[in-house]
């Protein structure tokens, strides 16, 4: 999967799809980390979160969408691991596209607000 870098300076875009389902920067970063590392544990660790927290976010996404965004294999000879399903790749790609579109839409206003900041250093 071609993983675009998250937009800079956007802040936190949280897309609430229902009372039980949302995608925000943390969940998107976790999905991206799983895609990159093939591991829920490694992705969570890279973000400074426990495996338990990372796993609970994956479960919430999988249950919320009604189909797995992240598919896992238990350890053993194949060493287990995790990867994004086709749905997981689409959710991540669409969220990143919404981040970029939002950043573009608000760029002029962000620049105007930054221009209002007094340099008190």
Backbone as numpy.savetxt, mean C-alpha at the origin, in Angstrom:
# Nx Ny Nz CAx CAy CAz Cx Cy Cz
5.41 -7.36 -11.98 4.57 -6.18 -11.98 5.45 -4.95 -11.98
5.18 -4.01 -12.82 5.89 -2.75 -12.85 5.39 -1.89 -11.70
6.25 -1.63 -10.70 5.82 -0.92 -9.50 6.28 0.52 -9.56
5.35 1.46 -9.83 5.74 2.86 -9.82 6.02 3.32 -8.40
6.93 4.26 -8.26 7.22 4.81 -6.94 6.02 5.61 -6.45
5.77 5.55 -5.15 4.68 6.35 -4.63 4.95 7.83 -4.84
3.92 8.62 -5.06 4.14 10.05 -5.26 4.69 10.70 -4.00
5.46 11.74 -4.17 6.05 12.42 -3.03 5.19 13.61 -2.60
5.20 13.89 -1.33 4.54 15.08 -0.83 3.03 15.06 -0.83
2.42 13.92 -1.05 0.97 13.87 -1.13 0.32 13.86 0.23
0.94 13.26 1.19 0.27 13.07 2.46 -0.39 11.70 2.47
-1.56 11.61 3.06 -2.21 10.32 3.22 -3.52 10.27 2.47
-3.55 9.52 1.40 -4.77 9.30 0.64 -5.37 7.98 1.10
-6.54 8.05 1.69 -7.22 6.85 2.18 -8.53 6.72 1.41
-8.67 5.62 0.69 -9.86 5.37 -0.10 -10.74 4.40 0.68
-11.90 4.90 1.13 -12.83 4.09 1.89 -13.88 3.54 0.92
-13.90 2.24 0.77 -14.78 1.59 -0.18 -16.06 1.09 0.47
-16.01 0.82 1.75 -17.19 0.42 2.52 -16.84 0.60 3.99
-17.77 0.26 4.87 -17.47 0.39 6.30 -16.41 -0.62 6.75
-16.11 -1.60 5.94 -15.11 -2.62 6.30 -13.87 -2.62 5.42
-13.91 -1.90 4.31 -12.81 -1.99 3.34 -12.26 -0.60 3.02
-10.97 -0.47 3.22 -10.29 0.75 2.78 -8.87 0.41 2.35
-8.32 1.28 1.53 -6.93 1.17 1.12 -6.29 2.52 1.38
-5.18 2.49 2.08 -4.44 3.71 2.38 -2.97 3.48 2.11
-2.15 4.45 2.44 -0.72 4.34 2.11 -0.03 3.17 2.80
-0.37 2.87 4.03 0.27 1.74 4.73 -0.07 0.41 4.10
-1.34 0.22 3.79 -1.75 -1.04 3.17 -1.15 -1.17 1.77
-1.11 -0.07 1.03 -0.51 -0.12 -0.30 0.98 -0.41 -0.22
1.66 0.23 0.74 3.09 -0.03 0.91 3.34 -1.48 1.29
2.47 -2.03 2.13 2.61 -3.44 2.52 2.43 -4.35 1.31
1.40 -4.09 0.50 1.20 -4.89 -0.71 2.42 -4.80 -1.61
2.95 -3.61 -1.77 4.13 -3.41 -2.61 5.33 -4.16 -2.05
5.49 -4.14 -0.73 6.59 -4.86 -0.09 6.47 -6.36 -0.28
5.24 -6.87 -0.20 5.02 -8.31 -0.41 5.36 -8.67 -1.85
4.94 -7.84 -2.78 5.26 -8.09 -4.20 6.77 -8.10 -4.41
7.47 -7.20 -3.74 8.91 -7.07 -3.92 9.69 -8.20 -3.23
9.26 -8.59 -2.01 10.04 -9.53 -1.22 9.54 -10.97 -1.27
8.26 -11.14 -1.63 7.67 -12.47 -1.61 7.40 -12.97 -0.20
7.31 -12.02 0.75 7.16 -12.39 2.15 6.37 -11.34 2.92
5.35 -11.78 3.65 4.61 -10.86 4.51 5.52 -10.38 5.64
6.27 -11.30 6.21 7.17 -10.97 7.30 8.22 -9.94 6.88
8.87 -10.17 5.76 9.91 -9.26 5.29 9.33 -7.89 4.93
8.15 -7.89 4.32 7.52 -6.62 3.96 7.17 -5.83 5.21
6.60 -6.51 6.21 6.26 -5.84 7.46 7.50 -5.34 8.18
8.53 -6.16 8.22 9.77 -5.78 8.90 10.38 -4.53 8.25
10.36 -4.48 6.93 10.90 -3.31 6.23 10.13 -2.04 6.57
8.87 -2.21 6.98 8.04 -1.07 7.35 8.05 -0.81 8.85
8.80 -1.63 9.59 8.88 -1.45 11.03 7.66 -1.98 11.78
6.96 -2.94 11.19 5.80 -3.51 11.88 6.01 -4.99 12.14
5.31 -5.48 13.13 5.42 -6.89 13.50 4.76 -7.76 12.43
5.15 -9.04 12.44 4.50 -9.98 11.53 3.01 -10.05 11.83
2.65 -10.04 13.11 1.24 -10.12 13.49 0.45 -8.96 12.89
0.99 -7.76 12.96 0.31 -6.58 12.40 0.21 -6.70 10.88
1.30 -7.08 10.24 1.29 -7.23 8.78 0.27 -8.28 8.36
0.25 -9.41 9.05 -0.68 -10.48 8.73 -2.12 -10.02 8.93
-2.39 -9.25 9.99 -3.76 -8.79 10.23 -4.21 -7.83 9.14
-3.31 -7.02 8.62 -3.66 -6.12 7.51 -3.95 -6.92 6.24
-3.15 -7.94 5.98 -3.38 -8.81 4.82 -4.74 -9.50 4.96
-5.03 -10.03 6.14 -6.32 -10.68 6.36 -7.48 -9.71 6.15
-7.34 -8.49 6.64 -8.40 -7.49 6.48 -8.63 -7.18 5.00
-7.55 -7.06 4.24 -7.70 -6.81 2.80 -8.34 -8.00 2.10
-7.85 -9.19 2.38 -8.39 -10.39 1.74 -9.88 -10.56 2.07
-10.23 -10.40 3.33 -11.63 -10.56 3.73 -12.50 -9.43 3.19
-11.98 -8.22 3.21 -12.74 -7.07 2.74 -13.09 -7.15 1.27
-12.16 -7.61 0.47 -12.42 -7.71 -0.97 -13.13 -9.01 -1.34
-13.22 -9.93 -0.39 -13.93 -11.18 -0.64 -13.15 -12.19 -1.46
-11.96 -11.81 -1.87 -11.04 -12.69 -2.60 -9.64 -12.29 -2.18
-8.69 -13.20 -2.25 -7.34 -12.86 -1.79 -6.64 -11.82 -2.67
-6.09 -10.82 -2.00 -5.17 -9.89 -2.66 -3.76 -10.44 -2.52
-3.56 -11.15 -1.41 -2.28 -11.79 -1.14 -2.53 -13.28 -0.98
-1.77 -14.08 -1.72 -1.86 -15.53 -1.63 -0.60 -16.03 -0.94
-0.78 -16.98 -0.05 0.35 -17.48 0.73 0.55 -18.97 0.54
1.77 -19.40 0.81 2.11 -20.83 0.82 2.84 -21.09 2.12
2.48 -22.15 2.80 3.14 -22.50 4.07 4.60 -22.85 3.83
5.37 -22.78 4.89 6.79 -23.12 4.83 7.00 -24.59 4.53
8.19 -25.04 4.66 8.54 -26.42 4.35 9.62 -26.44 3.31
9.61 -27.47 2.48 10.66 -27.61 1.46 10.69 -26.41 0.52
9.51 -25.88 0.19 9.45 -24.74 -0.73 9.65 -23.42 0.00
9.82 -23.47 1.34 10.06 -22.29 2.16 8.88 -21.31 2.21
7.71 -21.68 1.74 6.54 -20.83 1.85 6.71 -19.53 1.10
5.99 -18.55 1.52 6.10 -17.24 0.91 4.74 -16.66 0.60
4.74 -15.50 -0.02 3.51 -14.81 -0.35 3.70 -14.04 -1.64
2.61 -13.85 -2.35 2.66 -13.03 -3.56 1.28 -12.39 -3.77
1.27 -11.33 -4.54 0.00 -10.67 -4.85 -0.75 -11.49 -5.89
-2.04 -11.61 -5.68 -2.89 -12.23 -6.70 -3.08 -11.20 -7.82
-3.73 -11.59 -8.88 -4.05 -10.65 -9.96 -4.88 -9.50 -9.39
-5.83 -9.84 -8.52 -6.65 -8.80 -7.88 -5.79 -7.88 -7.02
-4.85 -8.44 -6.28 -3.96 -7.63 -5.46 -3.12 -6.68 -6.29
-2.63 -7.16 -7.42 -1.86 -6.30 -8.32 -2.73 -5.16 -8.86
-3.99 -5.47 -9.19 -4.88 -4.43 -9.71 -5.23 -3.40 -8.64
-5.52 -3.87 -7.43 -5.84 -2.95 -6.34 -4.66 -2.01 -6.10
-3.45 -2.56 -6.03 -2.26 -1.74 -5.80 -2.05 -0.75 -6.94
-2.16 -1.21 -8.18 -1.95 -0.33 -9.33 -2.98 0.80 -9.36
-4.24 0.47 -9.07 -5.29 1.50 -9.08 -5.10 2.50 -7.94
-4.70 2.03 -6.78 -4.45 2.94 -5.66 -3.30 3.89 -6.00
-2.20 3.35 -6.53 -1.06 4.21 -6.90 -1.47 5.21 -7.99
-2.32 4.79 -8.93 -2.81 5.72 -9.96 -3.63 6.83 -9.33
-4.46 6.50 -8.34 -5.25 7.52 -7.65 -4.34 8.48 -6.89
-3.26 7.96 -6.29 -2.31 8.85 -5.61 -1.71 9.85 -6.60
-1.26 9.33 -7.75 -0.64 10.23 -8.74 -1.64 11.25 -9.25
-2.87 10.82 -9.53 -3.89 11.73 -10.04 -4.22 12.80 -9.00
-4.28 12.41 -7.75 -4.57 13.37 -6.69 -3.44 14.36 -6.55
-2.21 13.86 -6.58 -1.07 14.76 -6.47 -1.06 15.79 -7.61
-1.36 15.34 -8.81 -1.41 16.25 -9.95 -2.52 17.27 -9.78
-3.68 16.82 -9.32 -4.84 17.71 -9.18 -4.62 18.79 -8.13
-3.84 18.50 -7.08 -3.66 19.48 -6.01 -2.32 20.19 -6.04
-1.50 19.93 -7.04 -0.13 20.47 -7.08 -0.09 21.99 -6.97
-0.95 22.68 -7.70 -0.94 24.15 -7.65 -1.30 24.67 -6.26
-2.29 24.05 -5.63 -2.68 24.48 -4.30 -1.59 24.17 -3.26
-0.93 23.04 -3.39 0.17 22.70 -2.49 1.29 23.72 -2.65
1.61 24.07 -3.89 2.66 25.07 -4.12 2.27 26.42 -3.52
1.00 26.79 -3.66 0.53 28.05 -3.10 0.63 28.04 -1.57
0.28 26.93 -0.95 0.40 26.84 0.50 1.85 26.89 0.95
2.73 26.21 0.22 4.15 26.24 0.57 4.70 27.66 0.46
4.23 28.43 -0.50 4.68 29.79 -0.68 4.26 30.68 0.49
3.24 30.28 1.22 2.75 31.06 2.37 3.53 30.79 3.66
4.40 29.77 3.62 5.17 29.42 4.82 6.28 30.45 5.02
6.33 31.02 6.21 7.39 31.97 6.52 8.66 31.22 6.86
9.78 31.72 6.39 11.07 31.10 6.69 11.57 31.71 7.99
11.35 30.99 9.09 11.70 31.49 10.41 13.00 30.88 10.92
13.68 30.11 10.14 14.88 29.43 10.60 15.88 30.44 11.06
